[in-house]
Amino acid sequence: MAASGHPLIGDPLYGIPSKTRLRLHCWQLSFPQPFATDDQLTTVTAPVPADFDVLD
């Protein structure tokens, strides 16, 4: 990500160091149903962790 100009917060080697952890989160993921006959997608969401809002 750093090479593309978008360093990750918490990446100690290539990004912006953080005192807590790497801040990379997938908040939504969609994938096709394996046995569906149409273009039905299943979507899973996860809230962004509260500590992602705080820069350290």
mmCIF file of the N, C-alpha and C atoms, coordinates in Angstrom:
data_MODEL
# 
_entry.id   MODEL 
# 
loop_
_atom_site.group_PDB 
_atom_site.id 
_atom_site.type_symbol 
_atom_site.label_atom_id 
_atom_site.label_alt_id 
_atom_site.label_comp_id 
_atom_site.label_asym_id 
_atom_site.label_entity_id 
_atom_site.label_seq_id 
_atom_site.pdbx_PDB_ins_code 
_atom_site.Cartn_x 
_atom_site.Cartn_y 
_atom_site.Cartn_z 
_atom_site.occupancy 
_atom_site.B_iso_or_equiv 
_atom_site.pdbx_formal_charge 
_atom_site.auth_seq_id 
_atom_site.auth_comp_id 
_atom_site.auth_asym_id 
_atom_site.auth_atom_id 
_atom_site.pdbx_PDB_model_num 
ATOM 1   N N  . MET A 1 1  ? 0.818   -1.188  0.000   1.00 0.00 ? 1  MET A N  1 
ATOM 2   C CA . MET A 1 1  ? 0.000   0.000   0.000   1.00 0.00 ? 1  MET A CA 1 
ATOM 3   C C  . MET A 1 1  ? 0.865   1.256   0.000   1.00 0.00 ? 1  MET A C  1 
ATOM 4   N N  . ALA A 1 2  ? 1.979   1.221   0.730   1.00 0.00 ? 2  ALA A N  1 
ATOM 5   C CA . ALA A 1 2  ? 2.846   2.392   0.778   1.00 0.00 ? 2  ALA A CA 1 
ATOM 6   C C  . ALA A 1 2  ? 3.378   2.730   -0.615  1.00 0.00 ? 2  ALA A C  1 
ATOM 7   N N  . ALA A 1 3  ? 3.679   1.717   -1.404  1.00 0.00 ? 3  ALA A N  1 
ATOM 8   C CA . ALA A 1 3  ? 4.211   1.946   -2.748  1.00 0.00 ? 3  ALA A CA 1 
ATOM 9   C C  . ALA A 1 3  ? 3.186   2.639   -3.645  1.00 0.00 ? 3  ALA A C  1 
ATOM 10  N N  . SER A 1 4  ? 1.908   2.446   -3.362  1.00 0.00 ? 4  SER A N  1 
ATOM 11  C CA . SER A 1 4  ? 0.869   3.093   -4.170  1.00 0.00 ? 4  SER A CA 1 
ATOM 12  C C  . SER A 1 4  ? 0.461   4.451   -3.595  1.00 0.00 ? 4  SER A C  1 
ATOM 13  N N  . GLY A 1 5  ? 1.163   4.886   -2.530  1.00 0.00 ? 5  GLY A N  1 
ATOM 14  C CA . GLY A 1 5  ? 0.888   6.194   -1.949  1.00 0.00 ? 5  GLY A CA 1 
ATOM 15  C C  . GLY A 1 5  ? -0.153  6.176   -0.844  1.00 0.00 ? 5  GLY A C  1 
ATOM 16  N N  . HIS A 1 6  ? -0.496  4.972   -0.378  1.00 0.00 ? 6  HIS A N  1 
ATOM 17  C CA . HIS A 1 6  ? -1.513  4.833   0.670   1.00 0.00 ? 6  HIS A CA 1 
ATOM 18  C C  . HIS A 1 6  ? -0.973  3.964   1.807   1.00 0.00 ? 6  HIS A C  1 
ATOM 19  N N  . PRO A 1 7  ? -0.061  4.487   2.624   1.00 0.00 ? 7  PRO A N  1 
ATOM 20  C CA . PRO A 1 7  ? 0.506   3.673   3.705   1.00 0.00 ? 7  PRO A CA 1 
ATOM 21  C C  . PRO A 1 7  ? -0.555  3.336   4.758   1.00 0.00 ? 7  PRO A C  1 
ATOM 22  N N  . LEU A 1 8  ? -0.400  2.193   5.386   1.00 0.00 ? 8  LEU A N  1 
ATOM 23  C CA . LEU A 1 8  ? -1.347  1.752   6.400   1.00 0.00 ? 8  LEU A CA 1 
ATOM 24  C C  . LEU A 1 8  ? -0.898  2.216   7.781   1.00 0.00 ? 8  LEU A C  1 
ATOM 25  N N  . ILE A 1 9  ? -1.845  2.690   8.562   1.00 0.00 ? 9  ILE A N  1 
ATOM 26  C CA . ILE A 1 9  ? -1.536  3.063   9.940   1.00 0.00 ? 9  ILE A CA 1 
ATOM 27  C C  . ILE A 1 9  ? -1.285  1.786   10.715  1.00 0.00 ? 9  ILE A C  1 
ATOM 28  N N  . GLY A 1 10 ? -0.184  1.746   11.438  1.00 0.00 ? 10 GLY A N  1 
ATOM 29  C CA . GLY A 1 10 ? 0.157   0.585   12.240  1.00 0.00 ? 10 GLY A CA 1 
ATOM 30  C C  . GLY A 1 10 ? 1.142   -0.349  11.580  1.00 0.00 ? 10 GLY A C  1 
ATOM 31  N N  . ASP A 1 11 ? 1.475   -0.124  10.320  1.00 0.00 ? 11 ASP A N  1 
ATOM 32  C CA . ASP A 1 11 ? 2.455   -0.965  9.634   1.00 0.00 ? 11 ASP A CA 1 
ATOM 33  C C  . ASP A 1 11 ? 3.846   -0.449  9.992   1.00 0.00 ? 11 ASP A C  1 
ATOM 34  N N  . PRO A 1 12 ? 4.579   -1.158  10.850  1.00 0.00 ? 12 PRO A N  1 
ATOM 35  C CA . PRO A 1 12 ? 5.867   -0.654  11.326  1.00 0.00 ? 12 PRO A CA 1 
ATOM 36  C C  . PRO A 1 12 ? 6.963   -0.630  10.255  1.00 0.00 ? 12 PRO A C  1 
ATOM 37  N N  . LEU A 1 13 ? 6.817   -1.406  9.199   1.00 0.00 ? 13 LEU A N  1 
ATOM 38  C CA . LEU A 1 13 ? 7.870   -1.478  8.188   1.00 0.00 ? 13 LEU A CA 1 
ATOM 39  C C  . LEU A 1 13 ? 7.654   -0.492  7.036   1.00 0.00 ? 13 LEU A C  1 
ATOM 40  N N  . TYR A 1 14 ? 6.456   -0.441  6.488   1.00 0.00 ? 14 TYR A N  1 
ATOM 41  C CA . TYR A 1 14 ? 6.217   0.372   5.303   1.00 0.00 ? 14 TYR A CA 1 
ATOM 42  C C  . TYR A 1 14 ? 5.197   1.489   5.490   1.00 0.00 ? 14 TYR A C  1 
ATOM 43  N N  . GLY A 1 15 ? 4.581   1.565   6.659   1.00 0.00 ? 15 GLY A N  1 
ATOM 44  C CA . GLY A 1 15 ? 3.514   2.545   6.849   1.00 0.00 ? 15 GLY A CA 1 
ATOM 45  C C  . GLY A 1 15 ? 3.803   3.517   7.960   1.00 0.00 ? 15 GLY A C  1 
ATOM 46  N N  . ILE A 1 16 ? 2.759   3.896   8.653   1.00 0.00 ? 16 ILE A N  1 
ATOM 47  C CA . ILE A 1 16 ? 2.833   4.846   9.746   1.00 0.00 ? 16 ILE A CA 1 
ATOM 48  C C  . ILE A 1 16 ? 2.808   4.050   11.043  1.00 0.00 ? 16 ILE A C  1 
ATOM 49  N N  . PRO A 1 17 ? 3.892   4.040   11.813  1.00 0.00 ? 17 PRO A N  1 
ATOM 50  C CA . PRO A 1 17 ? 3.920   3.243   13.047  1.00 0.00 ? 17 PRO A CA 1 
ATOM 51  C C  . PRO A 1 17 ? 2.808   3.634   14.009  1.00 0.00 ? 17 PRO A C  1 
ATOM 52  N N  . SER A 1 18 ? 2.339   2.673   14.768  1.00 0.00 ? 18 SER A N  1 
ATOM 53  C CA . SER A 1 18 ? 1.271   2.878   15.733  1.00 0.00 ? 18 SER A CA 1 
ATOM 54  C C  . SER A 1 18 ? 1.632   2.163   17.024  1.00 0.00 ? 18 SER A C  1 
ATOM 55  N N  . LYS A 1 19 ? 1.129   2.670   18.128  1.00 0.00 ? 19 LYS A N  1 
ATOM 56  C CA . LYS A 1 19 ? 1.389   2.031   19.418  1.00 0.00 ? 19 LYS A CA 1 
ATOM 57  C C  . LYS A 1 19 ? 0.480   0.836   19.643  1.00 0.00 ? 19 LYS A C  1 
ATOM 58  N N  . THR A 1 20 ? -0.564  0.711   18.864  1.00 0.00 ? 20 THR A N  1 
ATOM 59  C CA . THR A 1 20 ? -1.535  -0.356  19.108  1.00 0.00 ? 20 THR A CA 1 
ATOM 60  C C  . THR A 1 20 ? -1.387  -1.515  18.127  1.00 0.00 ? 20 THR A C  1 
ATOM 61  N N  . ARG A 1 21 ? -1.925  -1.391  16.933  1.00 0.00 ? 21 ARG A N  1 
ATOM 62  C CA . ARG A 1 21 ? -1.919  -2.504  15.986  1.00 0.00 ? 21 ARG A CA 1 
ATOM 63  C C  . ARG A 1 21 ? -2.124  -1.998  14.567  1.00 0.00 ? 21 ARG A C  1 
ATOM 64  N N  . LEU A 1 22 ? -2.003  -2.906  13.632  1.00 0.00 ? 22 LEU A N  1 
ATOM 65  C CA . LEU A 1 22 ? -2.245  -2.588  12.226  1.00 0.00 ? 22 LEU A CA 1 
ATOM 66  C C  . LEU A 1 22 ? -3.710  -2.239  12.042  1.00 0.00 ? 22 LEU A C  1 
ATOM 67  N N  . ARG A 1 23 ? -3.971  -1.164  11.335  1.00 0.00 ? 23 ARG A N  1 
ATOM 68  C CA . ARG A 1 23 ? -5.358  -0.721  11.137  1.00 0.00 ? 23 ARG A CA 1 
ATOM 69  C C  . ARG A 1 23 ? -5.787  -0.978  9.695   1.00 0.00 ? 23 ARG A C  1 
ATOM 70  N N  . LEU A 1 24 ? -6.087  -2.217  9.447   1.00 0.00 ? 24 LEU A N  1 
ATOM 71  C CA . LEU A 1 24 ? -6.588  -2.648  8.152   1.00 0.00 ? 24 LEU A CA 1 
ATOM 72  C C  . LEU A 1 24 ? -7.847  -3.461  8.426   1.00 0.00 ? 24 LEU A C  1 
ATOM 73  N N  . HIS A 1 25 ? -8.967  -3.031  7.862   1.00 0.00 ? 25 HIS A N  1 
ATOM 74  C CA . HIS A 1 25 ? -10.242 -3.657  8.199   1.00 0.00 ? 25 HIS A CA 1 
ATOM 75  C C  . HIS A 1 25 ? -11.130 -3.716  6.971   1.00 0.00 ? 25 HIS A C  1 
ATOM 76  N N  . CYS A 1 26 ? -11.718 -4.854  6.753   1.00 0.00 ? 26 CYS A N  1 
ATOM 77  C CA . CYS A 1 26 ? -12.704 -5.016  5.690   1.00 0.00 ? 26 CYS A CA 1 
ATOM 78  C C  . CYS A 1 26 ? -14.075 -4.899  6.336   1.00 0.00 ? 26 CYS A C  1 
ATOM 79  N N  . TRP A 1 27 ? -14.785 -3.816  6.074   1.00 0.00 ? 27 TRP A N  1 
ATOM 80  C CA . TRP A 1 27 ? -16.079 -3.606  6.722   1.00 0.00 ? 27 TRP A CA 1 
ATOM 81  C C  . TRP A 1 27 ? -17.224 -4.317  6.010   1.00 0.00 ? 27 TRP A C  1 
ATOM 82  N N  . GLN A 1 28 ? -17.015 -4.659  4.735   1.00 0.00 ? 28 GLN A N  1 
ATOM 83  C CA . GLN A 1 28 ? -18.070 -5.354  4.004   1.00 0.00 ? 28 GLN A CA 1 
ATOM 84  C C  . GLN A 1 28 ? -17.451 -6.282  2.968   1.00 0.00 ? 28 GLN A C  1 
ATOM 85  N N  . LEU A 1 29 ? -18.001 -7.491  2.882   1.00 0.00 ? 29 LEU A N  1 
ATOM 86  C CA . LEU A 1 29 ? -17.518 -8.486  1.935   1.00 0.00 ? 29 LEU A CA 1 
ATOM 87  C C  . LEU A 1 29 ? -18.729 -9.137  1.287   1.00 0.00 ? 29 LEU A C  1 
ATOM 88  N N  . SER A 1 30 ? -18.730 -9.204  -0.032  1.00 0.00 ? 30 SER A N  1 
ATOM 89  C CA . SER A 1 30 ? -19.824 -9.844  -0.762  1.00 0.00 ? 30 SER A CA 1 
ATOM 90  C C  . SER A 1 30 ? -19.262 -10.943 -1.644  1.00 0.00 ? 30 SER A C  1 
ATOM 91  N N  . PHE A 1 31 ? -19.995 -12.044 -1.708  1.00 0.00 ? 31 PHE A N  1 
ATOM 92  C CA . PHE A 1 31 ? -19.553 -13.151 -2.544  1.00 0.00 ? 31 PHE A CA 1 
ATOM 93  C C  . PHE A 1 31 ? -20.773 -13.885 -3.084  1.00 0.00 ? 31 PHE A C  1 
ATOM 94  N N  . PRO A 1 32 ? -20.630 -14.521 -4.255  1.00 0.00 ? 32 PRO A N  1 
ATOM 95  C CA . PRO A 1 32 ? -21.764 -15.231 -4.853  1.00 0.00 ? 32 PRO A CA 1 
ATOM 96  C C  . PRO A 1 32 ? -22.066 -16.524 -4.099  1.00 0.00 ? 32 PRO A C  1 
ATOM 97  N N  . GLN A 1 33 ? -23.340 -16.902 -4.083  1.00 0.00 ? 33 GLN A N  1 
ATOM 98  C CA . GLN A 1 33 ? -23.741 -18.180 -3.491  1.00 0.00 ? 33 GLN A CA 1 
ATOM 99  C C  . GLN A 1 33 ? -23.274 -19.309 -4.416  1.00 0.00 ? 33 GLN A C  1 
ATOM 100 N N  . PRO A 1 34 ? -22.617 -20.327 -3.886  1.00 0.00 ? 34 PRO A N  1 
ATOM 101 C CA . PRO A 1 34 ? -22.062 -21.366 -4.765  1.00 0.00 ? 34 PRO A CA 1 
ATOM 102 C C  . PRO A 1 34 ? -23.112 -22.197 -5.512  1.00 0.00 ? 34 PRO A C  1 
ATOM 103 N N  . PHE A 1 35 ? -24.310 -22.341 -4.949  1.00 0.00 ? 35 PHE A N  1 
ATOM 104 C CA . PHE A 1 35 ? -25.311 -23.182 -5.602  1.00 0.00 ? 35 PHE A CA 1 
ATOM 105 C C  . PHE A 1 35 ? -26.522 -22.391 -6.088  1.00 0.00 ? 35 PHE A C  1 
ATOM 106 N N  . ALA A 1 36 ? -26.426 -21.082 -6.126  1.00 0.00 ? 36 ALA A N  1 
ATOM 107 C CA . ALA A 1 36 ? -27.541 -20.254 -6.579  1.00 0.00 ? 36 ALA A CA 1 
ATOM 108 C C  . ALA A 1 36 ? -27.648 -20.307 -8.096  1.00 0.00 ? 36 ALA A C  1 
ATOM 109 N N  . THR A 1 37 ? -28.865 -20.232 -8.591  1.00 0.00 ? 37 THR A N  1 
ATOM 110 C CA . THR A 1 37 ? -29.077 -20.264 -10.042 1.00 0.00 ? 37 THR A CA 1 
ATOM 111 C C  . THR A 1 37 ? -29.106 -18.867 -10.645 1.00 0.00 ? 37 THR A C  1 
ATOM 112 N N  . ASP A 1 38 ? -29.153 -17.828 -9.790  1.00 0.00 ? 38 ASP A N  1 
ATOM 113 C CA . ASP A 1 38 ? -29.129 -16.457 -10.298 1.00 0.00 ? 38 ASP A CA 1 
ATOM 114 C C  . ASP A 1 38 ? -27.883 -15.758 -9.745  1.00 0.00 ? 38 ASP A C  1 
ATOM 115 N N  . ASP A 1 39 ? -27.852 -14.465 -9.823  1.00 0.00 ? 39 ASP A N  1 
ATOM 116 C CA . ASP A 1 39 ? -26.683 -13.708 -9.366  1.00 0.00 ? 39 ASP A CA 1 
ATOM 117 C C  . ASP A 1 39 ? -26.819 -13.293 -7.904  1.00 0.00 ? 39 ASP A C  1 
ATOM 118 N N  . GLN A 1 40 ? -27.323 -14.178 -7.067  1.00 0.00 ? 40 GLN A N  1 
ATOM 119 C CA . GLN A 1 40 ? -27.535 -13.879 -5.657  1.00 0.00 ? 40 GLN A CA 1 
ATOM 120 C C  . GLN A 1 40 ? -26.180 -13.743 -4.939  1.00 0.00 ? 40 GLN A C  1 
ATOM 121 N N  . LEU A 1 41 ? -26.040 -12.635 -4.192  1.00 0.00 ? 41 LEU A N  1 
ATOM 122 C CA . LEU A 1 41 ? -24.825 -12.388 -3.422  1.00 0.00 ? 41 LEU A CA 1 
ATOM 123 C C  . LEU A 1 41 ? -25.138 -12.449 -1.934  1.00 0.00 ? 41 LEU A C  1 
ATOM 124 N N  . THR A 1 42 ? -24.192 -12.961 -1.171  1.00 0.00 ? 42 THR A N  1 
ATOM 125 C CA . THR A 1 42 ? -24.268 -12.889 0.280   1.00 0.00 ? 42 THR A CA 1 
ATOM 126 C C  . THR A 1 42 ? -23.318 -11.783 0.710   1.00 0.00 ? 42 THR A C  1 
ATOM 127 N N  . THR A 1 43 ? -23.799 -10.906 1.568   1.00 0.00 ? 43 THR A N  1 
ATOM 128 C CA . THR A 1 43 ? -22.988 -9.789  2.045   1.00 0.00 ? 43 THR A CA 1 
ATOM 129 C C  . THR A 1 43 ? -22.837 -9.900  3.552   1.00 0.00 ? 43 THR A C  1 
ATOM 130 N N  . VAL A 1 44 ? -21.598 -9.799  4.014   1.00 0.00 ? 44 VAL A N  1 
ATOM 131 C CA . VAL A 1 44 ? -21.282 -9.838  5.431   1.00 0.00 ? 44 VAL A CA 1 
ATOM 132 C C  . VAL A 1 44 ? -20.665 -8.491  5.792   1.00 0.00 ? 44 VAL A C  1 
ATOM 133 N N  . THR A 1 45 ? -21.126 -7.890  6.884   1.00 0.00 ? 45 THR A N  1 
ATOM 134 C CA . THR A 1 45 ? -20.558 -6.614  7.316   1.00 0.00 ? 45 THR A CA 1 
ATOM 135 C C  . THR A 1 45 ? -20.047 -6.722  8.745   1.00 0.00 ? 45 THR A C  1 
ATOM 136 N N  . ALA A 1 46 ? -19.060 -5.925  9.061   1.00 0.00 ? 46 ALA A N  1 
ATOM 137 C CA . ALA A 1 46 ? -18.484 -5.859  10.403  1.00 0.00 ? 46 ALA A CA 1 
ATOM 138 C C  . ALA A 1 46 ? -18.211 -4.394  10.711  1.00 0.00 ? 46 ALA A C  1 
ATOM 139 N N  . PRO A 1 47 ? -18.609 -3.918  11.893  1.00 0.00 ? 47 PRO A N  1 
ATOM 140 C CA . PRO A 1 47 ? -18.374 -2.514  12.223  1.00 0.00 ? 47 PRO A CA 1 
ATOM 141 C C  . PRO A 1 47 ? -16.881 -2.227  12.361  1.00 0.00 ? 47 PRO A C  1 
ATOM 142 N N  . VAL A 1 48 ? -16.526 -1.000  12.064  1.00 0.00 ? 48 VAL A N  1 
ATOM 143 C CA . VAL A 1 48 ? -15.134 -0.571  12.225  1.00 0.00 ? 48 VAL A CA 1 
ATOM 144 C C  . VAL A 1 48 ? -14.843 -0.500  13.718  1.00 0.00 ? 48 VAL A C  1 
ATOM 145 N N  . PRO A 1 49 ? -13.734 -1.108  14.193  1.00 0.00 ? 49 PRO A N  1 
ATOM 146 C CA . PRO A 1 49 ? -13.408 -1.057  15.613  1.00 0.00 ? 49 PRO A CA 1 
ATOM 147 C C  . PRO A 1 49 ? -13.287 0.373   16.122  1.00 0.00 ? 49 PRO A C  1 
ATOM 148 N N  . ALA A 1 50 ? -13.699 0.605   17.350  1.00 0.00 ? 50 ALA A N  1 
ATOM 149 C CA . ALA A 1 50 ? -13.715 1.945   17.944  1.00 0.00 ? 50 ALA A CA 1 
ATOM 150 C C  . ALA A 1 50 ? -12.323 2.563   17.992  1.00 0.00 ? 50 ALA A C  1 
ATOM 151 N N  . ASP A 1 51 ? -11.293 1.762   18.203  1.00 0.00 ? 51 ASP A N  1 
ATOM 152 C CA . ASP A 1 51 ? -9.953  2.344   18.324  1.00 0.00 ? 51 ASP A CA 1 
ATOM 153 C C  . ASP A 1 51 ? -9.355  2.780   16.984  1.00 0.00 ? 51 ASP A C  1 
ATOM 154 N N  . PHE A 1 52 ? -10.038 2.518   15.878  1.00 0.00 ? 52 PHE A N  1 
ATOM 155 C CA . PHE A 1 52 ? -9.563  2.990   14.580  1.00 0.00 ? 52 PHE A CA 1 
ATOM 156 C C  . PHE A 1 52 ? -9.740  4.493   14.434  1.00 0.00 ? 52 PHE A C  1 
ATOM 157 N N  . ASP A 1 53 ? -10.626 5.096   15.210  1.00 0.00 ? 53 ASP A N  1 
ATOM 158 C CA . ASP A 1 53 ? -10.871 6.530   15.139  1.00 0.00 ? 53 ASP A CA 1 
ATOM 159 C C  . ASP A 1 53 ? -9.798  7.354   15.820  1.00 0.00 ? 53 ASP A C  1 
ATOM 160 N N  . VAL A 1 54 ? -8.966  6.723   16.603  1.00 0.00 ? 54 VAL A N  1 
ATOM 161 C CA . VAL A 1 54 ? -7.962  7.442   17.404  1.00 0.00 ? 54 VAL A CA 1 
ATOM 162 C C  . VAL A 1 54 ? -6.590  7.243   16.789  1.00 0.00 ? 54 VAL A C  1 
ATOM 163 N N  . LEU A 1 55 ? -5.929  8.324   16.469  1.00 0.00 ? 55 LEU A N  1 
ATOM 164 C CA . LEU A 1 55 ? -4.552  8.243   15.948  1.00 0.00 ? 55 LEU A CA 1 
ATOM 165 C C  . LEU A 1 55 ? -3.587  8.331   17.126  1.00 0.00 ? 55 LEU A C  1 
ATOM 166 N N  . ASP A 1 56 ? -2.613  7.444   17.173  1.00 0.00 ? 56 ASP A N  1 
ATOM 167 C CA . ASP A 1 56 ? -1.635  7.500   18.249  1.00 0.00 ? 56 ASP A CA 1 
ATOM 168 C C  . ASP A 1 56 ? -0.235  7.651   17.734  1.00 0.00 ? 56 ASP A C  1 
# 
